[in-house]
């Protein structure tokens, strides 16, 4: 069985509590010098998940066909090189500048031809954040191709960055001392504060179902195949009979819903996209995660099983919805038929049937399950308060201990959580909850589920503090974001509790980019508009660099004003007061 190695734990997990010599029980006592054997025993992994690591265990370059290469094992995602007569095309660039450099160095052992173009199959970080490593001449950079909706997806992602980041770090197990794998790749090598964001925004876009192009002298078709994301595109190479299928297919159950937090994914649209791939009858299937597949018959079998599984989950979920069943009950009832459940490409190493059912439910009916009890439910705090008053802390803990002994981990987890909501830091409740999280995590076949449970346990034990790396990643991200994205993010950081009565407007003039933006505050909201403002209360003239430093908390507005880096018409103190209406980076 897989187990944690603890020898380098402190260097990996920030916020490690200092040992004080006292004996502590509970699963994570091992990390403060006690009960080491227990943690090694309980923090195990599903053997099938462990074996799945062989799919991407080591960094390697695979030759798929003549002029077609895949870099696998370097990062969470693959990077693909298509070699033309005089130039090359790169499809997907992985999640960081560092992993991109390692891949580009390996590609350079094959050819020294310049990069003519980069293709982003979709907006996710593990496919886009390593781009700068593939741009070897800043004065003559390659075109970057993407779907026309990709930039809108970037905006959506950056708007909810903090919540998405924390949940993604849990899902991918970034802060675990040793992660088995991430289900579709070895490990996400981004987010720990050590990786560099190398995102470059696309400048060429496709908006048709099929766009025929010649890049680097290579004939190809860019095919819109919405699935895991709406902006998903695949690449068809007729010469090699190869279809680069992005994240619509990989060797794991599809992530029809990502627990890191994503909009509902349209399952029927995903099915239609796989049907599109089937129509091309590829000899080579080249995914952006896991290994390539060769052989038309084998590929047709994989694609057929994949699309049938997705449709099955959709159809049966809707069937039970129409019978009036609750989402939790449907999630327990829908099980794939054995022919699909046992298929090697549908093993639940990544997504799960249970999570998928829930996303189908919400895509049709939204958050309300139809039961009037849940129309305006108690908050977690209110429910915990009433439970404690109803039976008392002692009884809750007694029942939690019994449930834990009976391996009813979910019930024990819920009971101990009631106590901790009302009494944060309660020692016995903490130990019970840690045991439950670790036991549940160890029983997950899905890497996402395992990583999420175990990282949650680390957080509860005070062994993980993601805020440090979140701050660093946010600061790095601000540097590369278009200024328009930053203003969009400001809208959701406005504090109406402090500034709900404020009505004002600020006109920003960015001299280095010649971009003009107006920020209007009224009725407890902030509104961003582009273009000149003739009647704004304040006029702020500066550069994007200075403004980004202000937003990233690297300099204060009043300091920039004093140094002449920012000009303010309408009063520096008024501007400072306006900016104080927005949440700052913590």
SETITOR-360468 format. One record per atom (N, C-alpha, C): z, y, x; residue in one letter. Coordinates in pm, whole numbers, plus 50000, padded with zeros to 5 digits. Atoms other than C-alpha are relative to their C-alpha. Last residue first. Layout:
% residues N
ZYXA
...
***
This chain:
% residues 586
498625002949961X
502525394749589X
500014990950121X
499865013149936X
499185411449534X
501434998150044X
500365000649858X
499615441649310X
500084985650048X
499185009249920X
499545442648932X
499494999650143X
500625013049977X
497705473248800X
500914991450087X
500105006950129X
499345503748643X
499414986050014X
498765007750019X
500405514748993X
500014992849865X
500145012949932X
496765524549050X
501254991449986X
500985008250073X
497105551648786X
499894986250064X
499375004650124X
500295565148941X
499064991149919X
499045010449966X
498655566649284X
500664994449875X
500745012249966X
495705585249139X
500954988650035X
500545005450125X
497975610648970X
499244986950025X
498895006950068X
499865614649296X
499544994249867X
499735012849934X
496615622049481X
501114992349930X
498625002349959X
495625649049234X
500254986150055X
499175002450118X
492515655949028X
501424996350034X
500004987950082X
489835653949295X
500774997149872X
499595001050139X
490665626649543X
499975013849935X
499904986650057X
489025620849879X
500294998749851X
500264999450143X
489665588150063X
500195014449953X
500925011050031X
489555580350432X
499644999649852X
501344995150032X
491005614550509X
499004989249967X
500865001649883X
494035600650688X
498585004849976X
499514991849889X
496435614250427X
499124999450122X
500234986050036X
494385599750143X
500415009250114X
501444997749985X
494285565550308X
499655014449968X
500285000249856X
498065566850345X
498525002850026X
499524987149949X
498515577449981X
499765001150150X
500914989350039X
496325548749867X
500415013350062X
499614993450123X
498355523550063X
499055011649972X
499614986049984X
496785500850323X
500395005549864X
499974997749856X
496455463050363X
500315014650034X
498664995849954X
497495456950003X
500085001650151X
499415011249927X
494255437949929X
501355003050060X
499805010750098X
493365463849666X
500664988050066X
498964995950095X
493885491849918X
500314988849902X
498735000549926X
491915473950190X
501165004149910X
499615014149994X
489145468149936X
501304998250077X
499505003850132X
489085505649865X
500444985449999X
498684994050021X
488815513650235X
500584995749867X
499065005949904X
485955489250292X
501405005349977X
499575013050051X
484115499749976X
501054993750090X
500925010949968X
484045535350100X
500524987149939X
499545008049887X
485685566549956X
498914989950037X
501125002649909X
485255593449693X
500524992750123X
499555006049874X
487675593849400X
498764996650083X
501165004649925X
487015617149106X
500494995250136X
499905000449855X
489805621248854X
498674995550059X
498854991849960X
489895631648489X
500155000850151X
498825007749959X
486395618448417X
501105009350050X
498774993950051X
483995641648231X
501254991850035X
500034985449996X
480585636548390X
501345006349963X
499084995550104X
480905599648480X
500115015350010X
499314987249983X
477955585748676X
500885003249880X
500744987650012X
477005549148662X
500895012350006X
500804996249883X
478705516348594X
499265013049973X
501394996550032X
481505510948345X
499295004450127X
500834997149883X
484855493448376X
498575002749955X
501425002450025X
487385494648093X
499215004350122X
500814993149901X
491135491248145X
498554995949978X
501025007749929X
493285482047845X
499325008850104X
499445011449929X
496545493647688X
498984991250070X
499545010550091X
494925515947427X
500474987450071X
499624995850135X
493085536347690X
500494987849922X
498765006350049X
492205535048059X
500345005849864X
499464993050116X
488655542048177X
501204992349950X
498885008050050X
487495532048525X
500685008049890X
498984992850075X
484075545948615X
501044990149949X
499315007750104X
481915530948889X
501055008849933X
499134991250078X
479315546349121X
500594991949885X
499655005550131X
477665525549395X
501005009349932X
500594991550104X
476005543849684X
500194994149860X
500915008350079X
476945514849914X
499265007849892X
500725009549914X
478655533650198X
498984991749924X
501034993649918X
479575564149989X
499174990050080X
499935007549874X
481455546149716X
498825004350087X
501264998749928X
481975571249434X
500164993150135X
500025004349860X
484725561949190X
498595001650056X
501395002149957X
485195581248863X
500014997050149X
500214997549857X
488685577848716X
498544996550033X
501235005749946X
489635580448349X
499845004150146X
500574992549889X
492795586748152X
498724993350047X
501424998150032X
494845575847852X
499415008950108X
500854992049911X
498255561547940X
498575000449947X
500214986950060X
500515550047657X
499065008850082X
500665001250130X
500305513047745X
499695013349934X
500974989150012X
501095520348109X
499254999749867X
499654988149922X
504195500048191X
499125011949966X
498574997750019X
504065472247931X
500485012250076X
499764991350116X
500285476547928X
501485002649974X
498665002550053X
500085462848284X
500285009349882X
499404988050059X
496425459948393X
501314996649931X
498754997649929X
495665429748611X
500705012649948X
499015009950044X
492985415648380X
501305001150079X
499784999250145X
490825446848411X
501104990549953X
498964990050030X
491305447848787X
500305000549851X
498705006449984X
489335415248819X
501145009749969X
499845009250112X
486255432148678X
501364993150005X
499644992050117X
486785460348927X
500144991349876X
498614995749984X
486835435349212X
500455008349881X
499145011350032X
483655418549093X
501475004250004X
499995001550146X
481825452049089X
500924988649957X
498994991050056X
482865458249451X
500084998749848X
500614987550042X
480905427649560X
501055008749929X
500424998650139X
483305402049705X
499255013149979X
501405003950019X
483315395550080X
499505002249858X
500904994249899X
486465413950185X
498534997149969X
500274986150036X
488305405649862X
498995006250096X
501004999550106X
487985368649939X
499615014149963X
501305003449942X
489765371350271X
498895001049896X
500394988949912X
492665389850107X
498644997450063X
500404988850085X
492775364249825X
499545011850085X
501325002850056X
492735335550071X
499515011349912X
500994999249892X
495615350750266X
498604997649947X
500134986049959X
497675357649954X
498925001450108X
500694992950108X
497035322849817X
499755014450039X
501435002149980X
497965308150157X
499185006549889X
500404994549869X
501405323850140X
498504998550019X
500214985550010X
501855318249765X
499525006050131X
501434996649993X
501255280749795X
499765015050003X
500084986250048X
504875273049883X
498555004550015X
501334993950001X
505435235749919X
500115014049943X
500685003949877X
508625217550015X
498605005950010X
499994988649910X
510905234049760X
499284997450130X
499055002349891X
511655200749593X
500065011750098X
498665000550058X
509965212249272X
501064998450109X
499654986450041X
506865222049468X
501425000449946X
499754992249878X
506715188449643X
500445014249966X
498715004549947X
507045170849307X
500375007950125X
498984994250089X
504225191649162X
501404996050045X
499844986149958X
502165181949468X
501025007149912X
499244999649874X
502865145449388X
500175014350051X
498605004150018X
501855147949022X
500795001950130X
499334990050084X
498695167949090X
501474996649981X
499724987949924X
497565146549383X
500785010249918X
499025002849895X
497905114449189X
500395012750074X
498705002050063X
496105128148884X
501094997750102X
499584987350059X
493215141949087X
501394998849938X
499454991849892X
493005110349298X
500495013349945X
500714987449974X
492555090848976X
500685007750112X
501245004049934X
493975055748996X
499175012250036X
501294994650042X
497375070248921X
498844994050079X
500665009550089X
500475048648961X
498625004749955X
500335012149925X
501815066849265X
499244989849916X
501084997349906X
501655099849081X
499554987550072X
501224998250077X
503735086648792X
498805002450092X
500385013050056X
506365073449030X
498725001049919X
500485008649891X
506465105549232X
499534986649947X
501284994749951X
506675127848926X
499414991150108X
501035002150102X
509365105948771X
498635004750049X
500295014450008X
511515103749084X
498854997449903X
500735003549879X
511255141449132X
499614985250000X
501374995250017X
512265146848770X
499154996950122X
500675008550098X
515315124848812X
498545004249985X
500245013049938X
516325142549134X
499274990649904X
501064998549900X
515905176848975X
499644986550061X
501254998850075X
517945166748671X
498825001450095X
500365013350050X
520685154548905X
498695000649921X
500295010149898X
520755186649107X
499544986749943X
499045010550033X
520405213348839X
499674987750084X
499255004249882X
518225238549027X
501054989549971X
500835002049880X
517055256448715X
500864996350121X
499144999749881X
519525251248429X
499174997550126X
498794992350031X
517825258948097X
500925001450120X
500424987350058X
514335248548202X
501215008949973X
500374990849893X
515845222348430X
499505013449948X
498804995549929X
517675204848146X
499635010650103X
499214991750091X
514595202747926X
501215005950072X
500594986650001X
512585190648226X
500735009249904X
499474992749885X
514945161148272X
499455014250004X
498574997450020X
514145149547919X
500595008050116X
499834989850104X
510375153547959X
501475003549981X
500524987249949X
510245135148290X
500235011149898X
498994994949906X
512465107148160X
499595013650056X
498874995750081X
510085102947867X
501115005750089X
500394987950073X
507055102248097X
501175005449918X
499974988049916X
508705078348342X
499655012849924X
500634991450100X
509585050648100X
499965014150061X
501344995849954X
510265028548401X
499215007149890X
500945008150078X
513245012848219X
498555003050037X
499745014049965X
515555026448491X
499014990649928X
500475002049863X
513945060548446X
500194985550042X
501465000650005X
514395059048069X
499434997350139X
500375012850062X
518065050648114X
498484998349995X
499715010649902X
518525079348359X
499604986449944X
501024999249895X
516765103448121X
500204989050104X
501225006050054X
518965091847831X
498875000250104X
499735014350019X
522105098848034X
498744992949950X
500075006549869X
520675132048152X
500244985049989X
501394999549955X
519975143447797X
499844992750133X
500745010150076X
523415131547687X
498544999750041X
499565013449957X
525145150947964X
499204989049930X
500615003549871X
523105182647901X
500354985750039X
499254997149879X
524075184947535X
499324994950126X
499375012149947X
522695168147222X
500825002450126X
499945011250094X
521575196046989X
500794988250056X
498984997350101X
522415226547201X
500194988149906X
498714999749930X
520485212347497X
501125002349900X
499685013749962X
517575203147270X
501364999350069X
499555007250120X
517615237647109X
500374985550032X
498724994350044X
517485255647443X
500554992349880X
498975005049910X
514745232347567X
501375005049958X
499815014350028X
512605239647260X
501114994250088X
499335001350129X
513085277247293X
500294985349968X
498624995249987X
512265276847665X
500764998249870X
499265009849922X
509185255247617X
501465004050014X
500334999649858X
508005278747343X
500804989150072X
499004994249912X
508405268046983X
499475000450143X
498905008349950X
505245260346791X
501005007950083X
499244989949925X
503105284146584X
501244993350059X
500714987450019X
500345262546434X
500685011450075X
500464994749872X
501765230646583X
499255013249988X
498854999349909X
503855220146285X
499615006950130X
499334987150020X
500895228746062X
501215001750091X
498675002450056X
499025198846209X
500735013449992X
500095001950143X
495325206746259X
501324997549931X
500285014050033X
495215201346634X
499954997249851X
499165004250113X
494895238146719X
499604986149955X
498655004149959X
493515244847071X
500834994249886X
499124990249936X
489815245346984X
501394994450023X
498984994750091X
488115223146725X
500935010250064X
500384999550141X
484805211746872X
501005007749915X
501334993950007X
485195219147245X
499515001149856X
499894985449997X
488935212947213X
498635006749992X
499254995150116X
488395177047099X
500035015249998X
500925000950115X
485695170047358X
500685005649876X
500934988749989X
488045183247628X
498964999549889X
499344987550038X
490815160047510X
499065012050009X
499844999650145X
488575129547517X
500595013449956X
501324997150056X
487615137047876X
500065001149848X
500234985549988X
491235138947990X
498695003949933X
498994992850077X
491885103847856X
499775015150004X
500375000250141X
488625089347987X
500965008449917X
499485011150078X
489495099748339X
499515001149856X
499664997150139X
487935121148611X
500584987849931X
500074985450010X
488175114048984X
500375004549859X
499464994349877X
488875078249095X
500075015349994X
499354987150024X
488395065548740X
500715005450125X
498585002049970X
485865038448822X
500695013750000X
499184994350107X
482565046448650X
501484996950019X
500154985550002X
480125041948939X
500835006749891X
499474993849877X
481315006449013X
499885015250003X
501124995849916X
480774996048647X
500535007350124X
499985007249872X
483854978448512X
498875004250094X
498694998349935X
484565002848228X
500044993450137X
499944986949935X
480875004648137X
501285001550081X
501224998749920X
480274967948056X
499945013350074X
499835006449869X
483904965247944X
498785001850090X
500265014450006X
483474990247662X
499994994150141X
501395003949976X
485055024247736X
499834984949981X
500105007849876X
488435030647578X
498554995850016X
501375001449948X
489145056947311X
500034993050136X
500795010050072X
492505050247145X
498624997550061X
499475013349972X
494955067647378X
499114989049940X
500085002349855X
492955099847389X
500524986350037X
501395003349968X
492475097847011X
499874996550149X
500275013650049X
496235096246959X
498574995750033X
499275009349913X
496805126647178X
499734985649959X
500665001149869X
494035146047001X
500704990150092X
499504990349903X
495435139146654X
499384997450137X
499025004149900X
493365118646409X
500365011450094X
498774992150009X
491715133646103X
501054996450102X
499025008050075X
489055106746060X
501345007149990X
500384999450141X
486455132746160X
500884991149913X
499704986550049X
488235136746492X
499745000849851X
498595000050036X
488085098946529X
500495013949959X
499765009350111X
484285098846515X
501455000549955X
500394992950122X
484095129946732X
500224991149878X
499014989450021X
486045111747004X
499695007449870X
498795006150056X
483885080846962X
501105010349977X
500235005050136X
480655100347004X
501274994449938X
500274989450097X
481705121247304X
499974994449858X
498774992250014X
483305092747495X
499815011149899X
499025008150072X
480315070347430X
501285008049976X
500304999350143X
477885097747532X
501024992149919X
499724986450046X
479565101547870X
499735001149850X
498554998250002X
479645064047925X
500375013849947X
499475007250115X
475995060447824X
501515001749989X
500274992250120X
474935087948066X
500564993149876X
499324987049994X
476655071148358X
499805007849870X
498575002350025X
475555035748271X
500755013349992X
499865004450139X
471925046948245X
501474997849964X
500204988550088X
472065066848567X
500204996349854X
498904990449983X
473575038148763X
499885011449900X
498795006250053X
471135012148627X
501185009650006X
500124999750146X
468145035048686X
501254994049935X
499734986350045X
469325040449044X
499925001049848X
498574997449983X
469525003149111X
500365013849947X
499285008150097X
466044997348968X
501515002750005X
500184994950136X
464495026249157X
500824992349898X
500545010650085X
465955016949495X
499935004349855X
501435002849985X
468065037749730X
499604988549909X
500375013050055X
471435054249664X
498494998450013X
501295001050070X
472985082749861X
499734985749953X
501155003849918X
476705083249943X
498694999449918X
500195014349975X
479545102349782X
498604997250055X
498765007149966X
479425138549661X
499684985150005X
499264990749915X
476415162149652X
501414995150029X
498964991850064X
474355133249521X
500655009650099X
499244993449893X
471055120749668X
501045009249936X
499094991150071X
469305095049449X
500975005850103X
498774996149931X
466325079749630X
500805009449910X
499765010949905X
463445060749471X
501295002450077X
499914998149855X
463565084849180X
500184986950076X
500035013449940X
462305076648830X
500085000650153X
500664998749870X
461685113448739X
499884986650072X
501454998450021X
462445105548374X
499245001550132X
500585013250024X
465895092448471X
498485001049989X
500105006549868X
466765126748614X
499344986349986X
501054993149925X
465965142848278X
499794993550136X
501275005050053X
468065116848098X
498815006450072X
500205013049934X
470895126748331X
498724993449948X
500384997549861X
470465162748215X
499774986950075X
501414996149998X
470465152347849X
499515002350143X
500805012050028X
473765134147899X
498515003250007X
499935008149877X
475285165248058X
499154987449984X
500894993349906X
474135186147762X
499934992350131X
501355003550043X
475775160847532X
498955006650090X
500335013849964X
478985163747731X
498584996249960X
500815005050110X
479235201647724X
499484986050033X
501325003749952X
482035209747966X
499234992949888X
500485012950049X
485015228147825X
498584997650050X
500464999750139X
485975257348046X
499564986049958X
501404996050013X
487815247948363X
499675001749853X
500264989750099X
491405243748477X
498555004450000X
499734987249934X
492605224648782X
499755011749905X
498644995650029X
492765195248542X
500405012450078X
499254999049874X
488975192548558X
501395005549971X
499084988650002X
487335180148237X
500774999850131X
500424993450123X
484245158148223X
500975011249963X
498914990850034X
485055149948584X
499595008149877X
500274985649996X
482695120648603X
501195008449955X
500114995550139X
484065085848678X
499855015149998X
498674999150062X
483415079449044X
499785004449857X
499405013350015X
480395072949267X
501485001249960X
499415004049872X
478595105549200X
500744986949976X
499735014349978X
476315118948925X
500624998550138X
500185006850129X
475895153648771X
500254985150010X
498765006650044X
477435169549078X
499854993449863X
498844990950001X
474175178549260X
501264992349959X
499454999050136X
471415153849163X
501265008549990X
498684995049959X
469155156849467X
500725004249873X
499404990050090X
466245135949341X
501395003350051X
498554998449993X
464125118349601X
500455010749902X
499545005450129X
460595105149560X
501535000449994X
499035010649972X
460165113549931X
500434992449875X
500465007649885X
456955133449878X
500934988350029X
501005010250036X
457955143749525X
499554991550118X
500925000149886X
461185161149632X
498964989149977X
500905011549997X
463115169649316X
499025001750115X
501224998049923X
466075193349355X
499204986950001X
500355010949911X
468915196249106X
498705003150071X
501425002749977X
470455226748945X
499854988250095X
500385011149912X
473875231748786X
498474998550012X
501014994949907X
474485266148631X
499464989250095X
501204995950072X
476215252248321X
498905004650094X
500034985650025X
478705233348534X
498715003449926X
498664996149956X
479655196448548X
500165015149992X
499115011450021X
476525191448342X
501415003950037X
498614996550031X
473615215648335X
500844987749969X
499365012050054X
470475200448495X
501475003049969X
498734996350061X
468085229248569X
500604987849930X
499865004650138X
465395214448794X
501385003949947X
498614997150032X
464205230949115X
500174997449851X
499734994450132X
460945213649201X
501505002349987X
498825004950071X
459835208049557X
500065006249862X
500164999050145X
456885211949791X
501214993749933X
499665012350073X
458025216750149X
499815002449851X
501195008450007X
456335243250366X
500204987249921X
500195005949867X
459725257750453X
498794990750003X
499064994149905X
460165263450079X
499874992750132X
500285005149866X
457335256849833X
500895007550096X
499944991249884X
458545260849479X
499444992950123X
500685006149886X
458105246049131X
499925010150114X
500654989749920X
460695258448882X
499404993350123X
500565004949873X
461705234348607X
499295011550069X
499595014049993X
463985242648312X
499534993850130X
500785009150082X
463415279348388X
500574985950010X
499544998950139X
465805306148510X
499214991249905X
500895007250091X
465645303548888X
500575000949859X
499475006950117X
467255329049117X
498904992949922X
501165005350071X
466865343549465X
500494991049886X
500924988950024X
469465366149627X
498724995849930X
501445003150007X
472455342949632X
499165012449971X
500495000550137X
475875356149738X
498484997949998X
501044989750005X
477135346450081X
499354999049862X
500914998650114X
480415327350092X
499015011550022X
501294995649947X
481915320550434X
498965001549890X
500994999350107X
485565318150332X
498715005850057X
500634987050019X
487515308750644X
498974999249888X
501465000050010X
489865278950646X
499495014149972X
500585001749867X
493445280950771X
498475001049998X
499834987849921X
495145295250461X
499394999250138X
498725000849932X
495565260850303X
500275012350086X
498884996450086X
492845267650046X
501344999950069X
499964985950035X
489895249650200X
501265002449919X
499574993149878X
489195215950353X
499905015149980X
500444986150010X
489085196950025X
500565007650119X
498974989850019X
489585161050135X
499355013549984X
498795003149925X
487755127950174X
501115009949970X
500134996049860X
485245132349899X
501324997650069X
501444998849976X
484635122349537X
499705004450143X
500775006650104X
488115109349455X
498515000150023X
500104991050116X
490025134749664X
499084994249892X
501324993850004X
491285110549927X
499985008949877X
500845011949989X
494525093250028X
498535004350007X
500655003150127X
496285126350095X
499104987950019X
501105009549979X
498705128650385X
499434996449863X
500045003149857X
501215156850419X
498924990050037X
499335012749976X
500305169250069X
499894996450148X
498744998449929X
499435206050070X
500784987050018X
500194992949874X
495735202649985X
501295000850081X
498975004549907X
496365176049722X
499955006850135X
500615005449879X
493015182649551X
501034996050105X
500985010450031X
494455186749202X
499454993450125X
499335012150047X
497525205449323X
498994988749979X
499275005349885X
495575230349532X
500784987549962X
500945007149913X
493175234449241X
500704994050120X
500295012950062X
496055243149008X
499014991850083X
498795008449997X
497355270349236X
499714986149945X
499685004149862X
493855284349298X
501204990550001X
500935010449959X
492845284548932X
500304994850139X
499675012350073X
495945303748833X
499114988550044X
498665004549962X
495445329749106X
500384986949931X
499895006049867X
491665332749071X
501384994250028X
498775008050015X
491385338548698X
500354993150130X
499154993150096X
488865367048736X
501324992749981X
499174990349930X
487415351849055X
500965007249905X
499075006949910X
486155321248869X
500955009950066X
499005006850082X
484615341248585X
501064993350087X
499144989850059X
482865364648830X
501114993449919X
499134995049895X
481485335149030X
500995010249943X
498965010249981X
480175319848708X
500965004050111X
499064998550112X
478335352148630X
501134989950012X
499154988449971X
476805350148979X
500985002849887X
499005003149897X
475595314848909X
500915011850030X
498654998350054X
473875323048578X
501094998250106X
499774985950034X
470415329048731X
501435002549948X
500364997350139X
470495294848896X
500385014349965X
499015005050095X
470685295249273X
499475002349859X
500465002650136X
468545301749580X
501134994449915X
499065009450062X
469715317449906X
499644999049852X
499754997850142X
466985333450114X
500974989449949X
500815007650095X
467435328650486X
500275004549857X
499335011350065X
468915356250699X
499064992649905X
501075006250079X
466765377550930X
500564987749928X
501064990150020X
469085402251099X
498854994649916X
499594990550103X
472085379451053X
498925010449970X
500564986949965X
470305352051246X
500335009849889X
499944998649855X
472135318551249X
499435013450048X
500814988049977X
472945317050880X
500135003650148X
501415004249997X
474125281250826X
499065011950019X
500215009049885X
477755288550916X
498544995950015X
500194992049878X
477705318250678X
499754991450123X
501384995349977X
477155294850382X
499805007150133X
500305001849858X
480445275650400X
498685006250043X
499164991549914X
481905288350071X
499734998350150X
500494986549970X
479045275949851X
500775007550109X
501455000049981X
479195239049760X
499475013350053X
500345010449903X
482935232549789X
498504998550023X
499694996249862X
483585266249624X
499554989650102X
498705004649953X
481835257049299X
500195002650150X
499124989549948X
478885279049197X
501284995250065X
499184993350101X
476105253749151X
501055008450071X
500215007550123X
473315235349334X
500855005349886X
498705003350059X
473325263249592X
499724992049872X
499945001950144X
470015262149781X
501444996649961X
498825007550042X
469635276550130X
499954999049848X
499384997450130X
466305287750270X
501234991349983X
500864991250081X
464195290350585X
500665003849869X
499735001850142X
466785276550828X
499165010149921X
499184990050070X
465305276151177X
500154996949851X
500814991450087X
464055244251345X
500895009749921X
499644986149970X
466365231051617X
499235009749911X
501084990249990X
466235195351486X
500565013850030X
501235005950056X
468275163351484X
498825009450019X
500325011549915X
471215172851708X
498714993149954X
500744994949884X
471115206551531X
499734989050104X
501424998750037X
472105188851210X
499165004450120X
500545013650009X
475355178651378X
498535000149961X
500085005149863X
476085214551483X
499414985950001X
501194994049940X
475245226051132X
499814995350143X
501205006450055X
477745201250993X
498745005650065X
500045013949951X
480565212451220X
498754992949952X
500374999949857X
479765249051153X
499894985850055X
501434997049989X
479805243350776X
499524999950144X
500705012750027X
483205226650800X
498495002050007X
499725009749894X
484535257750976X
499294986649975X
500814996849883X
482845283050745X
500174989450108X
499474990249906X
484435266650446X
499045002150116X
499014990550051X
483745247250128X
500555010250098X
498575003849997X
480525227850174X
500925012049981X
499514995949868X
477015242550238X
501494996950021X
498545000050003X
474845229849954X
500585001150141X
499525000550138X
471125222549999X
501504997450002X
498665005650015X
469825233850338X
500385000549852X
499304995050119X
466085239150388X
501344992849992X
499195009250080X
464405234750726X
500595007349880X
498724994650045X
461615251350921X
500744989549919X
499504990049905X
458465243551121X
501385005349966X
500755000349875X
457015211950964X
500605009450104X
501424997350014X
459695208150699X
499334999850136X
500744995149884X
463085191550723X
498525001649969X
501385004250023X
465335188750419X
499165006350111X
501054993049926X
469025190450509X
498644993849969X
501265007449989X
471795180850266X
498975008550073X
501044990049976X
475445191050273X
498734992350033X
501035002649900X
478005168250114X
499165012550022X
501385001850046X
481145178649931X
499084996750117X
499965006150132X
484865174550004X
498584996749951X
499314991250094X
484365180550373X
500094992849866X
499544988149930X
482935164250686X
500925008549911X
498735002449932X
482665129550536X
500545011850077X
498945004950087X
478965132250446X
501264997750083X
498744999449925X
476085151650600X
501124996349905X
498754996550069X
472885140250429X
501155000150100X
498755004149937X
469375139850578X
501205004849918X
498924997550097X
465825141350443X
501304994050052X
499744985850016X
462825145050676X
501115003549903X
500654991649901X
461655109350626X
500285014849970X
501425002849998X
464225092750401X
499385008850109X
500335005650131X
467975092050345X
498564995349997X
501404997250028X
468965097050707X
499624992849872X
500795011250050X
472755097650705X
498555004549981X
501274995350052X
474755121850920X
499184987849961X
501235006149950X
478355111450967X
498795006649935X
501164990950001X
481915123950930X
498784993050057X
500214993049873X
484265094850865X
498805009349989X
498855000449908X
485895079250560X
499805008250126X
500214987549924X
483345089550297X
501035001450111X
501244993650043X
482835058250083X
499685012350085X
501095004749913X
485545040150281X
498675006649966X
500144990749888X
488105061450096X
498854996250093X
501124991050028X
487465040149786X
499765009950114X
501225006449952X
489755013449930X
498785009149985X
499945000549854X
492735036649884X
498724994050058X
500244986449954X
491735043649524X
500015000650153X
501424997450020X
491445006349457X
499645014150047X
500775006349893X
494855000849614X
498505002449987X
500785010950057X
496545026149387X
499084994150108X
501264996750067X
498725047949604X
499364987449945X
501095008849961X
502295048549733X
498735004349927X
501194991549995X
504985075049721X
498824991950052X
500434995450132X
507655050349609X
498725008350002X
500265010950093X
508145029749924X
499405005149869X
501125007849949X
507795057050183X
499624988949903X
501214992250021X
510005079349972X
498774992450048X
500304999450142X
512665052549950X
498715007849973X
500665012350044X
512555044450318X
499605000749854X
501405000049959X
513295080350416X
499254987849947X
500745008850091X
516515081550217X
498504999250031X
499345011150068X
517915111550400X
498994991649923X
499285008849910X
516725136150665X
500704988349936X
498924992349937X
515645165150453X
500914990750077X
500574988649931X
512245150150366X
501065008950061X
500585004149871X
513785116650285X
499505011750080X
498984998849899X
515885133250015X
499494996250137X
500424991549890X
512605136349830X
501125003250096X
501185004549930X
513195106149608X
499655008550120X
501264995850061X
516705113649506X
498834997450092X
500735011350054X
520045113449687X
498715005149940X
500664997050127X
521335140549917X
499294987549953X
500805010950053X
523835136250199X
499435004049866X
499435006850115X
524965168850353X
499084988749955X
499115010849964X
523995177650710X
500594992649883X
498654994949984X
522585211550621X
501014989050027X
499015010650018X
518875205150661X
501405005750025X
499275003749879X
516715235850620X
501024989249968X
498614996149997X
514365236450323X
500704995350127X
499155011849985X
510635233750400X
501465004350008X
498854998950088X
508935265050271X
500924988150008X
499194988249982X
505585256750420X
501175000149903X
499454994850124X
504355220750404X
500885012150026X
500995000250107X
502005209950679X
500535006949876X
501134991549964X
503965218950990X
498985000849887X
499634985950001X
507155205750837X
498815009150029X
499884994050133X
505645172450744X
500265014950004X
500474986349985X
504395162251085X
500175008049872X
499664994349870X
506345129751128X
499555014450015X
499134988350009X
506405121650759X
500195007250131X
499484999049865X
503535097550714X
500775013150008X
500024987549924X
503115091050345X
500454997750142X
498744992450002X
502365056650206X
499865012450085X
500064987349926X
499345035750108X
501355006949992X
500004987950084X
500005000050000X
500005012450087X
***
